[in-house]
Amino acid sequence: MKRVIGAASIIAAAVLGPSILAAQLPGPPGPPVDPNAQFEAASIKAFDAASSGPSRMMMVPGRLEANGVPLRLLLRQALRVQDYQIIGVPEWVNTERYSVVAKAPDGAAPNASPVMLANLFKDRFKLVTHTETRELPMVGSAGLAFSS
């Protein structure tokens, strides 16, 4: 079954009040990465809990292996954001689990994996993203909400 992630919104959130706003998503640390970087080979399959073993995720230079991982977690890795910064995705992104195996091209920079993963989702799931800034309430350690 082919799935499409309609319009996932990625939020660079301002959590400290109106005077501090995040401008854009940070790039991966390390040397510059081609924004069109692709895995050399990749497989994405629906996770079969009965025969596929435990959930796990491993990203090492040159290789990504994820087994039984919700797509939302993979999106967090690909887009380098926190969970609360992903909004507007279909519910199945949170619940359906996938197994992903991907090999980077020889010589790919270690920090290229998130970019290649995002491009894989753009290709296979027709992922579309945009970045915007929003003000969010700041919550203190005692659970008290602060306003500016």
MODELLER restraints for C-alpha pairs under 7 A, 6 or more apart:
rsr = mdl.restraints
at = mdl.atoms
rsr.add(forms.Gaussian(group=physical.xy_distance, feature=features.Distance(at['CA:3:A'], at['CA:125:A']), mean=5.70, stdev=0.5))
rsr.add(forms.Gaussian(group=physical.xy_distance, feature=features.Distance(at['CA:4:A'], at['CA:125:A']), mean=4.70, stdev=0.5))
rsr.add(forms.Gaussian(group=physical.xy_distance, feature=features.Distance(at['CA:4:A'], at['CA:126:A']), mean=5.51, stdev=0.5))
rsr.add(forms.Gaussian(group=physical.xy_distance, feature=features.Distance(at['CA:4:A'], at['CA:127:A']), mean=6.82, stdev=0.5))
rsr.add(forms.Gaussian(group=physical.xy_distance, feature=features.Distance(at['CA:5:A'], at['CA:89:A']), mean=6.55, stdev=0.5))
rsr.add(forms.Gaussian(group=physical.xy_distance, feature=features.Distance(at['CA:5:A'], at['CA:90:A']), mean=6.79, stdev=0.5))
rsr.add(forms.Gaussian(group=physical.xy_distance, feature=features.Distance(at['CA:5:A'], at['CA:125:A']), mean=5.93, stdev=0.5))
rsr.add(forms.Gaussian(group=physical.xy_distance, feature=features.Distance(at['CA:5:A'], at['CA:126:A']), mean=6.16, stdev=0.5))
rsr.add(forms.Gaussian(group=physical.xy_distance, feature=features.Distance(at['CA:5:A'], at['CA:127:A']), mean=5.10, stdev=0.5))
rsr.add(forms.Gaussian(group=physical.xy_distance, feature=features.Distance(at['CA:5:A'], at['CA:128:A']), mean=6.99, stdev=0.5))
rsr.add(forms.Gaussian(group=physical.xy_distance, feature=features.Distance(at['CA:6:A'], at['CA:127:A']), mean=6.62, stdev=0.5))
rsr.add(forms.Gaussian(group=physical.xy_distance, feature=features.Distance(at['CA:6:A'], at['CA:128:A']), mean=6.48, stdev=0.5))
rsr.add(forms.Gaussian(group=physical.xy_distance, feature=features.Distance(at['CA:7:A'], at['CA:88:A']), mean=6.65, stdev=0.5))
rsr.add(forms.Gaussian(group=physical.xy_distance, feature=features.Distance(at['CA:7:A'], at['CA:89:A']), mean=6.74, stdev=0.5))
rsr.add(forms.Gaussian(group=physical.xy_distance, feature=features.Distance(at['CA:7:A'], at['CA:128:A']), mean=5.29, stdev=0.5))
rsr.add(forms.Gaussian(group=physical.xy_distance, feature=features.Distance(at['CA:7:A'], at['CA:129:A']), mean=6.07, stdev=0.5))
rsr.add(forms.Gaussian(group=physical.xy_distance, feature=features.Distance(at['CA:8:A'], at['CA:87:A']), mean=6.24, stdev=0.5))
rsr.add(forms.Gaussian(group=physical.xy_distance, feature=features.Distance(at['CA:8:A'], at['CA:88:A']), mean=5.15, stdev=0.5))
rsr.add(forms.Gaussian(group=physical.xy_distance, feature=features.Distance(at['CA:8:A'], at['CA:89:A']), mean=4.88, stdev=0.5))
rsr.add(forms.Gaussian(group=physical.xy_distance, feature=features.Distance(at['CA:8:A'], at['CA:128:A']), mean=6.04, stdev=0.5))
rsr.add(forms.Gaussian(group=physical.xy_distance, feature=features.Distance(at['CA:8:A'], at['CA:129:A']), mean=5.16, stdev=0.5))
rsr.add(forms.Gaussian(group=physical.xy_distance, feature=features.Distance(at['CA:9:A'], at['CA:86:A']), mean=6.00, stdev=0.5))
rsr.add(forms.Gaussian(group=physical.xy_distance, feature=features.Distance(at['CA:9:A'], at['CA:87:A']), mean=5.23, stdev=0.5))
rsr.add(forms.Gaussian(group=physical.xy_distance, feature=features.Distance(at['CA:9:A'], at['CA:88:A']), mean=5.65, stdev=0.5))
rsr.add(forms.Gaussian(group=physical.xy_distance, feature=features.Distance(at['CA:9:A'], at['CA:129:A']), mean=5.38, stdev=0.5))
rsr.add(forms.Gaussian(group=physical.xy_distance, feature=features.Distance(at['CA:9:A'], at['CA:130:A']), mean=5.42, stdev=0.5))
rsr.add(forms.Gaussian(group=physical.xy_distance, feature=features.Distance(at['CA:9:A'], at['CA:131:A']), mean=6.55, stdev=0.5))
rsr.add(forms.Gaussian(group=physical.xy_distance, feature=features.Distance(at['CA:10:A'], at['CA:85:A']), mean=5.68, stdev=0.5))
rsr.add(forms.Gaussian(group=physical.xy_distance, feature=features.Distance(at['CA:10:A'], at['CA:86:A']), mean=4.95, stdev=0.5))
rsr.add(forms.Gaussian(group=physical.xy_distance, feature=features.Distance(at['CA:10:A'], at['CA:87:A']), mean=6.44, stdev=0.5))
rsr.add(forms.Gaussian(group=physical.xy_distance, feature=features.Distance(at['CA:10:A'], at['CA:129:A']), mean=6.26, stdev=0.5))
rsr.add(forms.Gaussian(group=physical.xy_distance, feature=features.Distance(at['CA:10:A'], at['CA:130:A']), mean=5.76, stdev=0.5))
rsr.add(forms.Gaussian(group=physical.xy_distance, feature=features.Distance(at['CA:10:A'], at['CA:131:A']), mean=5.06, stdev=0.5))
rsr.add(forms.Gaussian(group=physical.xy_distance, feature=features.Distance(at['CA:10:A'], at['CA:132:A']), mean=6.98, stdev=0.5))
rsr.add(forms.Gaussian(group=physical.xy_distance, feature=features.Distance(at['CA:11:A'], at['CA:85:A']), mean=4.76, stdev=0.5))
rsr.add(forms.Gaussian(group=physical.xy_distance, feature=features.Distance(at['CA:11:A'], at['CA:86:A']), mean=6.35, stdev=0.5))
rsr.add(forms.Gaussian(group=physical.xy_distance, feature=features.Distance(at['CA:11:A'], at['CA:131:A']), mean=5.39, stdev=0.5))
rsr.add(forms.Gaussian(group=physical.xy_distance, feature=features.Distance(at['CA:11:A'], at['CA:132:A']), mean=5.24, stdev=0.5))
rsr.add(forms.Gaussian(group=physical.xy_distance, feature=features.Distance(at['CA:11:A'], at['CA:133:A']), mean=5.99, stdev=0.5))
rsr.add(forms.Gaussian(group=physical.xy_distance, feature=features.Distance(at['CA:12:A'], at['CA:22:A']), mean=5.48, stdev=0.5))
rsr.add(forms.Gaussian(group=physical.xy_distance, feature=features.Distance(at['CA:12:A'], at['CA:23:A']), mean=6.99, stdev=0.5))
rsr.add(forms.Gaussian(group=physical.xy_distance, feature=features.Distance(at['CA:12:A'], at['CA:24:A']), mean=6.27, stdev=0.5))
rsr.add(forms.Gaussian(group=physical.xy_distance, feature=features.Distance(at['CA:12:A'], at['CA:25:A']), mean=6.54, stdev=0.5))
rsr.add(forms.Gaussian(group=physical.xy_distance, feature=features.Distance(at['CA:12:A'], at['CA:85:A']), mean=6.58, stdev=0.5))
rsr.add(forms.Gaussian(group=physical.xy_distance, feature=features.Distance(at['CA:12:A'], at['CA:131:A']), mean=6.47, stdev=0.5))
rsr.add(forms.Gaussian(group=physical.xy_distance, feature=features.Distance(at['CA:12:A'], at['CA:132:A']), mean=6.01, stdev=0.5))
rsr.add(forms.Gaussian(group=physical.xy_distance, feature=features.Distance(at['CA:12:A'], at['CA:133:A']), mean=5.20, stdev=0.5))
rsr.add(forms.Gaussian(group=physical.xy_distance, feature=features.Distance(at['CA:13:A'], at['CA:21:A']), mean=6.99, stdev=0.5))
rsr.add(forms.Gaussian(group=physical.xy_distance, feature=features.Distance(at['CA:13:A'], at['CA:22:A']), mean=6.28, stdev=0.5))
rsr.add(forms.Gaussian(group=physical.xy_distance, feature=features.Distance(at['CA:13:A'], at['CA:85:A']), mean=6.84, stdev=0.5))
rsr.add(forms.Gaussian(group=physical.xy_distance, feature=features.Distance(at['CA:13:A'], at['CA:133:A']), mean=5.36, stdev=0.5))
rsr.add(forms.Gaussian(group=physical.xy_distance, feature=features.Distance(at['CA:13:A'], at['CA:134:A']), mean=5.08, stdev=0.5))
rsr.add(forms.Gaussian(group=physical.xy_distance, feature=features.Distance(at['CA:13:A'], at['CA:135:A']), mean=6.24, stdev=0.5))
rsr.add(forms.Gaussian(group=physical.xy_distance, feature=features.Distance(at['CA:13:A'], at['CA:136:A']), mean=6.78, stdev=0.5))
rsr.add(forms.Gaussian(group=physical.xy_distance, feature=features.Distance(at['CA:14:A'], at['CA:20:A']), mean=6.00, stdev=0.5))
rsr.add(forms.Gaussian(group=physical.xy_distance, feature=features.Distance(at['CA:14:A'], at['CA:21:A']), mean=4.84, stdev=0.5))
rsr.add(forms.Gaussian(group=physical.xy_distance, feature=features.Distance(at['CA:14:A'], at['CA:22:A']), mean=6.08, stdev=0.5))
rsr.add(forms.Gaussian(group=physical.xy_distance, feature=features.Distance(at['CA:14:A'], at['CA:133:A']), mean=6.66, stdev=0.5))
rsr.add(forms.Gaussian(group=physical.xy_distance, feature=features.Distance(at['CA:14:A'], at['CA:134:A']), mean=5.81, stdev=0.5))
rsr.add(forms.Gaussian(group=physical.xy_distance, feature=features.Distance(at['CA:14:A'], at['CA:135:A']), mean=4.91, stdev=0.5))
rsr.add(forms.Gaussian(group=physical.xy_distance, feature=features.Distance(at['CA:14:A'], at['CA:136:A']), mean=6.08, stdev=0.5))
rsr.add(forms.Gaussian(group=physical.xy_distance, feature=features.Distance(at['CA:15:A'], at['CA:135:A']), mean=6.23, stdev=0.5))
rsr.add(forms.Gaussian(group=physical.xy_distance, feature=features.Distance(at['CA:15:A'], at['CA:136:A']), mean=5.11, stdev=0.5))
rsr.add(forms.Gaussian(group=physical.xy_distance, feature=features.Distance(at['CA:15:A'], at['CA:137:A']), mean=6.30, stdev=0.5))
rsr.add(forms.Gaussian(group=physical.xy_distance, feature=features.Distance(at['CA:15:A'], at['CA:138:A']), mean=5.71, stdev=0.5))
rsr.add(forms.Gaussian(group=physical.xy_distance, feature=features.Distance(at['CA:16:A'], at['CA:138:A']), mean=6.17, stdev=0.5))
rsr.add(forms.Gaussian(group=physical.xy_distance, feature=features.Distance(at['CA:17:A'], at['CA:135:A']), mean=6.58, stdev=0.5))
rsr.add(forms.Gaussian(group=physical.xy_distance, feature=features.Distance(at['CA:17:A'], at['CA:148:A']), mean=6.31, stdev=0.5))
rsr.add(forms.Gaussian(group=physical.xy_distance, feature=features.Distance(at['CA:18:A'], at['CA:135:A']), mean=6.42, stdev=0.5))
rsr.add(forms.Gaussian(group=physical.xy_distance, feature=features.Distance(at['CA:21:A'], at['CA:133:A']), mean=6.66, stdev=0.5))
rsr.add(forms.Gaussian(group=physical.xy_distance, feature=features.Distance(at['CA:22:A'], at['CA:133:A']), mean=6.46, stdev=0.5))
rsr.add(forms.Gaussian(group=physical.xy_distance, feature=features.Distance(at['CA:24:A'], at['CA:131:A']), mean=6.78, stdev=0.5))
rsr.add(forms.Gaussian(group=physical.xy_distance, feature=features.Distance(at['CA:28:A'], at['CA:111:A']), mean=5.82, stdev=0.5))
rsr.add(forms.Gaussian(group=physical.xy_distance, feature=features.Distance(at['CA:29:A'], at['CA:111:A']), mean=6.41, stdev=0.5))
rsr.add(forms.Gaussian(group=physical.xy_distance, feature=features.Distance(at['CA:30:A'], at['CA:111:A']), mean=6.12, stdev=0.5))
rsr.add(forms.Gaussian(group=physical.xy_distance, feature=features.Distance(at['CA:33:A'], at['CA:112:A']), mean=5.83, stdev=0.5))
rsr.add(forms.Gaussian(group=physical.xy_distance, feature=features.Distance(at['CA:35:A'], at['CA:115:A']), mean=6.49, stdev=0.5))
rsr.add(forms.Gaussian(group=physical.xy_distance, feature=features.Distance(at['CA:37:A'], at['CA:115:A']), mean=6.54, stdev=0.5))
rsr.add(forms.Gaussian(group=physical.xy_distance, feature=features.Distance(at['CA:37:A'], at['CA:116:A']), mean=5.31, stdev=0.5))
rsr.add(forms.Gaussian(group=physical.xy_distance, feature=features.Distance(at['CA:38:A'], at['CA:116:A']), mean=4.76, stdev=0.5))
rsr.add(forms.Gaussian(group=physical.xy_distance, feature=features.Distance(at['CA:38:A'], at['CA:119:A']), mean=6.47, stdev=0.5))
rsr.add(forms.Gaussian(group=physical.xy_distance, feature=features.Distance(at['CA:38:A'], at['CA:120:A']), mean=6.99, stdev=0.5))
rsr.add(forms.Gaussian(group=physical.xy_distance, feature=features.Distance(at['CA:39:A'], at['CA:102:A']), mean=6.31, stdev=0.5))
rsr.add(forms.Gaussian(group=physical.xy_distance, feature=features.Distance(at['CA:39:A'], at['CA:103:A']), mean=5.67, stdev=0.5))
rsr.add(forms.Gaussian(group=physical.xy_distance, feature=features.Distance(at['CA:39:A'], at['CA:104:A']), mean=4.53, stdev=0.5))
rsr.add(forms.Gaussian(group=physical.xy_distance, feature=features.Distance(at['CA:39:A'], at['CA:105:A']), mean=6.27, stdev=0.5))
rsr.add(forms.Gaussian(group=physical.xy_distance, feature=features.Distance(at['CA:39:A'], at['CA:116:A']), mean=5.78, stdev=0.5))
rsr.add(forms.Gaussian(group=physical.xy_distance, feature=features.Distance(at['CA:40:A'], at['CA:103:A']), mean=5.68, stdev=0.5))
rsr.add(forms.Gaussian(group=physical.xy_distance, feature=features.Distance(at['CA:40:A'], at['CA:104:A']), mean=5.24, stdev=0.5))
rsr.add(forms.Gaussian(group=physical.xy_distance, feature=features.Distance(at['CA:40:A'], at['CA:105:A']), mean=5.06, stdev=0.5))
rsr.add(forms.Gaussian(group=physical.xy_distance, feature=features.Distance(at['CA:41:A'], at['CA:102:A']), mean=5.67, stdev=0.5))
rsr.add(forms.Gaussian(group=physical.xy_distance, feature=features.Distance(at['CA:41:A'], at['CA:103:A']), mean=5.39, stdev=0.5))
rsr.add(forms.Gaussian(group=physical.xy_distance, feature=features.Distance(at['CA:42:A'], at['CA:101:A']), mean=5.68, stdev=0.5))
rsr.add(forms.Gaussian(group=physical.xy_distance, feature=features.Distance(at['CA:42:A'], at['CA:102:A']), mean=4.09, stdev=0.5))
rsr.add(forms.Gaussian(group=physical.xy_distance, feature=features.Distance(at['CA:42:A'], at['CA:103:A']), mean=6.38, stdev=0.5))
rsr.add(forms.Gaussian(group=physical.xy_distance, feature=features.Distance(at['CA:43:A'], at['CA:100:A']), mean=5.56, stdev=0.5))
rsr.add(forms.Gaussian(group=physical.xy_distance, feature=features.Distance(at['CA:43:A'], at['CA:101:A']), mean=5.31, stdev=0.5))
rsr.add(forms.Gaussian(group=physical.xy_distance, feature=features.Distance(at['CA:43:A'], at['CA:102:A']), mean=6.31, stdev=0.5))
rsr.add(forms.Gaussian(group=physical.xy_distance, feature=features.Distance(at['CA:44:A'], at['CA:98:A']), mean=6.69, stdev=0.5))
rsr.add(forms.Gaussian(group=physical.xy_distance, feature=features.Distance(at['CA:44:A'], at['CA:99:A']), mean=5.76, stdev=0.5))
rsr.add(forms.Gaussian(group=physical.xy_distance, feature=features.Distance(at['CA:44:A'], at['CA:100:A']), mean=4.56, stdev=0.5))
rsr.add(forms.Gaussian(group=physical.xy_distance, feature=features.Distance(at['CA:44:A'], at['CA:101:A']), mean=6.80, stdev=0.5))
rsr.add(forms.Gaussian(group=physical.xy_distance, feature=features.Distance(at['CA:45:A'], at['CA:98:A']), mean=5.60, stdev=0.5))
rsr.add(forms.Gaussian(group=physical.xy_distance, feature=features.Distance(at['CA:45:A'], at['CA:99:A']), mean=5.24, stdev=0.5))
rsr.add(forms.Gaussian(group=physical.xy_distance, feature=features.Distance(at['CA:45:A'], at['CA:100:A']), mean=6.53, stdev=0.5))
rsr.add(forms.Gaussian(group=physical.xy_distance, feature=features.Distance(at['CA:46:A'], at['CA:97:A']), mean=6.28, stdev=0.5))
rsr.add(forms.Gaussian(group=physical.xy_distance, feature=features.Distance(at['CA:46:A'], at['CA:98:A']), mean=4.57, stdev=0.5))
rsr.add(forms.Gaussian(group=physical.xy_distance, feature=features.Distance(at['CA:46:A'], at['CA:99:A']), mean=6.23, stdev=0.5))
rsr.add(forms.Gaussian(group=physical.xy_distance, feature=features.Distance(at['CA:47:A'], at['CA:68:A']), mean=5.25, stdev=0.5))
rsr.add(forms.Gaussian(group=physical.xy_distance, feature=features.Distance(at['CA:47:A'], at['CA:97:A']), mean=5.34, stdev=0.5))
rsr.add(forms.Gaussian(group=physical.xy_distance, feature=features.Distance(at['CA:47:A'], at['CA:98:A']), mean=4.53, stdev=0.5))
rsr.add(forms.Gaussian(group=physical.xy_distance, feature=features.Distance(at['CA:47:A'], at['CA:99:A']), mean=5.47, stdev=0.5))
rsr.add(forms.Gaussian(group=physical.xy_distance, feature=features.Distance(at['CA:54:A'], at['CA:68:A']), mean=6.92, stdev=0.5))
rsr.add(forms.Gaussian(group=physical.xy_distance, feature=features.Distance(at['CA:55:A'], at['CA:67:A']), mean=5.11, stdev=0.5))
rsr.add(forms.Gaussian(group=physical.xy_distance, feature=features.Distance(at['CA:55:A'], at['CA:68:A']), mean=4.50, stdev=0.5))
rsr.add(forms.Gaussian(group=physical.xy_distance, feature=features.Distance(at['CA:55:A'], at['CA:69:A']), mean=6.03, stdev=0.5))
rsr.add(forms.Gaussian(group=physical.xy_distance, feature=features.Distance(at['CA:56:A'], at['CA:66:A']), mean=5.71, stdev=0.5))
rsr.add(forms.Gaussian(group=physical.xy_distance, feature=features.Distance(at['CA:56:A'], at['CA:67:A']), mean=5.24, stdev=0.5))
rsr.add(forms.Gaussian(group=physical.xy_distance, feature=features.Distance(at['CA:56:A'], at['CA:68:A']), mean=6.72, stdev=0.5))
rsr.add(forms.Gaussian(group=physical.xy_distance, feature=features.Distance(at['CA:56:A'], at['CA:69:A']), mean=6.83, stdev=0.5))
rsr.add(forms.Gaussian(group=physical.xy_distance, feature=features.Distance(at['CA:57:A'], at['CA:65:A']), mean=5.76, stdev=0.5))
rsr.add(forms.Gaussian(group=physical.xy_distance, feature=features.Distance(at['CA:57:A'], at['CA:66:A']), mean=4.15, stdev=0.5))
rsr.add(forms.Gaussian(group=physical.xy_distance, feature=features.Distance(at['CA:57:A'], at['CA:67:A']), mean=6.27, stdev=0.5))
rsr.add(forms.Gaussian(group=physical.xy_distance, feature=features.Distance(at['CA:58:A'], at['CA:64:A']), mean=5.89, stdev=0.5))
rsr.add(forms.Gaussian(group=physical.xy_distance, feature=features.Distance(at['CA:58:A'], at['CA:65:A']), mean=5.19, stdev=0.5))
rsr.add(forms.Gaussian(group=physical.xy_distance, feature=features.Distance(at['CA:58:A'], at['CA:66:A']), mean=6.17, stdev=0.5))
rsr.add(forms.Gaussian(group=physical.xy_distance, feature=features.Distance(at['CA:59:A'], at['CA:65:A']), mean=6.46, stdev=0.5))
rsr.add(forms.Gaussian(group=physical.xy_distance, feature=features.Distance(at['CA:61:A'], at['CA:110:A']), mean=4.68, stdev=0.5))
rsr.add(forms.Gaussian(group=physical.xy_distance, feature=features.Distance(at['CA:62:A'], at['CA:103:A']), mean=5.80, stdev=0.5))
rsr.add(forms.Gaussian(group=physical.xy_distance, feature=features.Distance(at['CA:62:A'], at['CA:104:A']), mean=4.63, stdev=0.5))
rsr.add(forms.Gaussian(group=physical.xy_distance, feature=features.Distance(at['CA:62:A'], at['CA:108:A']), mean=6.80, stdev=0.5))
rsr.add(forms.Gaussian(group=physical.xy_distance, feature=features.Distance(at['CA:62:A'], at['CA:110:A']), mean=6.76, stdev=0.5))
rsr.add(forms.Gaussian(group=physical.xy_distance, feature=features.Distance(at['CA:63:A'], at['CA:102:A']), mean=5.76, stdev=0.5))
rsr.add(forms.Gaussian(group=physical.xy_distance, feature=features.Distance(at['CA:63:A'], at['CA:103:A']), mean=4.68, stdev=0.5))
rsr.add(forms.Gaussian(group=physical.xy_distance, feature=features.Distance(at['CA:63:A'], at['CA:104:A']), mean=5.91, stdev=0.5))
rsr.add(forms.Gaussian(group=physical.xy_distance, feature=features.Distance(at['CA:64:A'], at['CA:101:A']), mean=5.67, stdev=0.5))
rsr.add(forms.Gaussian(group=physical.xy_distance, feature=features.Distance(at['CA:64:A'], at['CA:102:A']), mean=5.14, stdev=0.5))
rsr.add(forms.Gaussian(group=physical.xy_distance, feature=features.Distance(at['CA:64:A'], at['CA:103:A']), mean=6.59, stdev=0.5))
rsr.add(forms.Gaussian(group=physical.xy_distance, feature=features.Distance(at['CA:65:A'], at['CA:100:A']), mean=5.66, stdev=0.5))
rsr.add(forms.Gaussian(group=physical.xy_distance, feature=features.Distance(at['CA:65:A'], at['CA:101:A']), mean=4.62, stdev=0.5))
rsr.add(forms.Gaussian(group=physical.xy_distance, feature=features.Distance(at['CA:65:A'], at['CA:102:A']), mean=6.63, stdev=0.5))
rsr.add(forms.Gaussian(group=physical.xy_distance, feature=features.Distance(at['CA:66:A'], at['CA:99:A']), mean=5.30, stdev=0.5))
rsr.add(forms.Gaussian(group=physical.xy_distance, feature=features.Distance(at['CA:66:A'], at['CA:100:A']), mean=4.99, stdev=0.5))
rsr.add(forms.Gaussian(group=physical.xy_distance, feature=features.Distance(at['CA:66:A'], at['CA:101:A']), mean=6.49, stdev=0.5))
rsr.add(forms.Gaussian(group=physical.xy_distance, feature=features.Distance(at['CA:67:A'], at['CA:98:A']), mean=6.38, stdev=0.5))
rsr.add(forms.Gaussian(group=physical.xy_distance, feature=features.Distance(at['CA:67:A'], at['CA:99:A']), mean=4.23, stdev=0.5))
rsr.add(forms.Gaussian(group=physical.xy_distance, feature=features.Distance(at['CA:67:A'], at['CA:100:A']), mean=6.45, stdev=0.5))
rsr.add(forms.Gaussian(group=physical.xy_distance, feature=features.Distance(at['CA:68:A'], at['CA:97:A']), mean=5.00, stdev=0.5))
rsr.add(forms.Gaussian(group=physical.xy_distance, feature=features.Distance(at['CA:68:A'], at['CA:98:A']), mean=5.09, stdev=0.5))
rsr.add(forms.Gaussian(group=physical.xy_distance, feature=features.Distance(at['CA:68:A'], at['CA:99:A']), mean=5.45, stdev=0.5))
rsr.add(forms.Gaussian(group=physical.xy_distance, feature=features.Distance(at['CA:69:A'], at['CA:97:A']), mean=4.94, stdev=0.5))
rsr.add(forms.Gaussian(group=physical.xy_distance, feature=features.Distance(at['CA:69:A'], at['CA:98:A']), mean=5.43, stdev=0.5))
rsr.add(forms.Gaussian(group=physical.xy_distance, feature=features.Distance(at['CA:69:A'], at['CA:99:A']), mean=6.68, stdev=0.5))
rsr.add(forms.Gaussian(group=physical.xy_distance, feature=features.Distance(at['CA:70:A'], at['CA:93:A']), mean=6.64, stdev=0.5))
rsr.add(forms.Gaussian(group=physical.xy_distance, feature=features.Distance(at['CA:70:A'], at['CA:94:A']), mean=5.90, stdev=0.5))
rsr.add(forms.Gaussian(group=physical.xy_distance, feature=features.Distance(at['CA:70:A'], at['CA:95:A']), mean=6.13, stdev=0.5))
rsr.add(forms.Gaussian(group=physical.xy_distance, feature=features.Distance(at['CA:70:A'], at['CA:96:A']), mean=5.71, stdev=0.5))
rsr.add(forms.Gaussian(group=physical.xy_distance, feature=features.Distance(at['CA:70:A'], at['CA:97:A']), mean=4.27, stdev=0.5))
rsr.add(forms.Gaussian(group=physical.xy_distance, feature=features.Distance(at['CA:70:A'], at['CA:98:A']), mean=6.23, stdev=0.5))
rsr.add(forms.Gaussian(group=physical.xy_distance, feature=features.Distance(at['CA:71:A'], at['CA:93:A']), mean=5.22, stdev=0.5))
rsr.add(forms.Gaussian(group=physical.xy_distance, feature=features.Distance(at['CA:71:A'], at['CA:94:A']), mean=6.54, stdev=0.5))
rsr.add(forms.Gaussian(group=physical.xy_distance, feature=features.Distance(at['CA:71:A'], at['CA:96:A']), mean=6.98, stdev=0.5))
rsr.add(forms.Gaussian(group=physical.xy_distance, feature=features.Distance(at['CA:71:A'], at['CA:97:A']), mean=6.34, stdev=0.5))
rsr.add(forms.Gaussian(group=physical.xy_distance, feature=features.Distance(at['CA:71:A'], at['CA:98:A']), mean=6.71, stdev=0.5))
rsr.add(forms.Gaussian(group=physical.xy_distance, feature=features.Distance(at['CA:72:A'], at['CA:93:A']), mean=5.47, stdev=0.5))
rsr.add(forms.Gaussian(group=physical.xy_distance, feature=features.Distance(at['CA:72:A'], at['CA:94:A']), mean=5.49, stdev=0.5))
rsr.add(forms.Gaussian(group=physical.xy_distance, feature=features.Distance(at['CA:76:A'], at['CA:82:A']), mean=6.19, stdev=0.5))
rsr.add(forms.Gaussian(group=physical.xy_distance, feature=features.Distance(at['CA:76:A'], at['CA:83:A']), mean=6.51, stdev=0.5))
rsr.add(forms.Gaussian(group=physical.xy_distance, feature=features.Distance(at['CA:77:A'], at['CA:114:A']), mean=6.12, stdev=0.5))
rsr.add(forms.Gaussian(group=physical.xy_distance, feature=features.Distance(at['CA:78:A'], at['CA:114:A']), mean=4.14, stdev=0.5))
rsr.add(forms.Gaussian(group=physical.xy_distance, feature=features.Distance(at['CA:78:A'], at['CA:115:A']), mean=6.21, stdev=0.5))
rsr.add(forms.Gaussian(group=physical.xy_distance, feature=features.Distance(at['CA:78:A'], at['CA:117:A']), mean=5.26, stdev=0.5))
rsr.add(forms.Gaussian(group=physical.xy_distance, feature=features.Distance(at['CA:78:A'], at['CA:118:A']), mean=4.88, stdev=0.5))
rsr.add(forms.Gaussian(group=physical.xy_distance, feature=features.Distance(at['CA:79:A'], at['CA:114:A']), mean=6.59, stdev=0.5))
rsr.add(forms.Gaussian(group=physical.xy_distance, feature=features.Distance(at['CA:79:A'], at['CA:118:A']), mean=6.50, stdev=0.5))
rsr.add(forms.Gaussian(group=physical.xy_distance, feature=features.Distance(at['CA:121:A'], at['CA:127:A']), mean=5.62, stdev=0.5))
rsr.add(forms.Gaussian(group=physical.xy_distance, feature=features.Distance(at['CA:122:A'], at['CA:128:A']), mean=6.70, stdev=0.5))
rsr.add(forms.Gaussian(group=physical.xy_distance, feature=features.Distance(at['CA:137:A'], at['CA:145:A']), mean=6.68, stdev=0.5))
rsr.add(forms.Gaussian(group=physical.xy_distance, feature=features.Distance(at['CA:137:A'], at['CA:146:A']), mean=6.75, stdev=0.5))
rsr.add(forms.Gaussian(group=physical.xy_distance, feature=features.Distance(at['CA:137:A'], at['CA:147:A']), mean=6.86, stdev=0.5))
rsr.add(forms.Gaussian(group=physical.xy_distance, feature=features.Distance(at['CA:138:A'], at['CA:145:A']), mean=6.00, stdev=0.5))
rsr.add(forms.Gaussian(group=physical.xy_distance, feature=features.Distance(at['CA:138:A'], at['CA:146:A']), mean=5.66, stdev=0.5))
rsr.add(forms.Gaussian(group=physical.xy_distance, feature=features.Distance(at['CA:139:A'], at['CA:145:A']), mean=4.52, stdev=0.5))
rsr.add(forms.Gaussian(group=physical.xy_distance, feature=features.Distance(at['CA:139:A'], at['CA:146:A']), mean=6.12, stdev=0.5))
